Amino acid sequence: MECIILDKSIDYDGSQISSLWAYNLADVKADSIIAFRGACDVKIEHMIDLEDKKQGDIIFSEDMLHFIIEHFDSTDLKLVYARQRLFTAITSEVLLFRYPLIERMGDDLFIKGKKLTVSIASTSAVSQKIHLGINVVHDHYGSLNEMGITGDEVDKVLHEIANSYHNEINDIEKDLRKSRPLDVI
């Protein structure tokens, strides 16, 4: 798995959830996590969650941390949802170290009852994709700023979350290669 942390701002509009985005962006030909900071304004045509689409939900933030994950080993929807939950749990662990009042409900994180993250997972013909965004500053939802995470600490959080997932997946891959199968009876 490749871990790429962009130092340029990219605004997330939902098109980045398409398969092979990392390949088109940075010639990445492997499983990857791409992390960056930028605004978020998901257009209705890029909404994956049918409930959000039906309800006409607006997914908008002027400043977010974004993580785009792509895995090529499967197109299983249940597996990508499990990976999304793993990534959300890793994100929660990183943030709990700095702010002990984080709550996780499924693939969402909350502070003081206010939603801190947006996340989606889906599959294409060639891969699994995950997006998770964390509000840096927001007037109506939870944010890193509200948690006291500001300045250089925001970039540290971005790096730590991306590297933690990268390391977890690589560790799983190592474990797969050292375990023998159970005996057949």
Secondary structure by P-SEA (a helix, b strand, c coil): cbbbbbcbbbbbcccccccccccccccccccbbbbbbbbbbbcccccccaaaaaacccccccbbbbbbbbbcccccaaaaaaaaaaaaaaaaaaaaaaccccccccccccccccccccccccccccbbbbbbbbbccccccccccccccccaaaaaaaaaaaaaaaaaaaaaaaaaacccccccc
